[in-house]
Amino acid sequence: MTTIALTLLLMLLIPQGRIIFGAAGALVGAWAYITSRKIQGHIKRYIKEELTPHSDAEPSTPDDSTTS
């Protein structure tokens, strides 16, 4: 949100650099969007891995108890 406001402000204050500021704002906005989506994916995967029970945690019989 700050990127949009800053880009528009610079475009209004310096009309000669409108194209450059617009392109730079679009690049920064796209980078921020992509980065935040990747971070959200990592966080969701971490939460999913931590909250699901692992198959390794199933109780198994020790080797000693199988002998008669």
N, C-alpha and C positions, 0 to 999 in steps of 0.2 A: 504494500500500500504506500509505503514511503517512497518507493522507487517511482511510482506513477506521479505522485505529487511533486517530487523533485524534478522529474523530467518535464512536466508541464510548466513548472515555475521557470526553469532554465529556457524553455522554448519561448515563453512570454517575454522574459527579460532580454534575451539575446536572439532576435529574430534571424540573424544571419546564420546561426548554427542550428537552426530548427531540424534539419535533416540529420545532422550528426547526433544531436541530443536525442532525437526520436529513435534512431537506430541503436544508440548506446542504451537507452532506457529499455528498449525491447529485448536486447541481449541480456541485460542484467535481470529483467523480469523473467525471461525464459530460464535462465540459470537458477534463479531462486525457486521457481516452480519445480523444476526437475530435481533439484537438490532436496527440497522438502518432501517430494513424493518418494524419493529413495530412502530418506530417513524414516518416513512413516512405514515403509515396507520392512525396514530392518527392525523397527520397534515392534511391529505386529508379529514378525517371525520370532523375535526374542520372547515375547509374552506367550506365544503359542508353545514354544519349546519348553518354557519354564512351567507352564500351568498344566500341560498334558502329562499324564503318568507315563513313565518309561517302562518298556517291556522287560528291562533288566531288573526291575524292582520286584518281580514276581517271586514268591517264596519257592525255593526248591529244596528237595530233601538232601541232607548231607550224605556223603559217601559212606559214613559209618552205619547209618540206619538201614541201609539196603541189605546188609548181611544178616543172616539168621543165626 
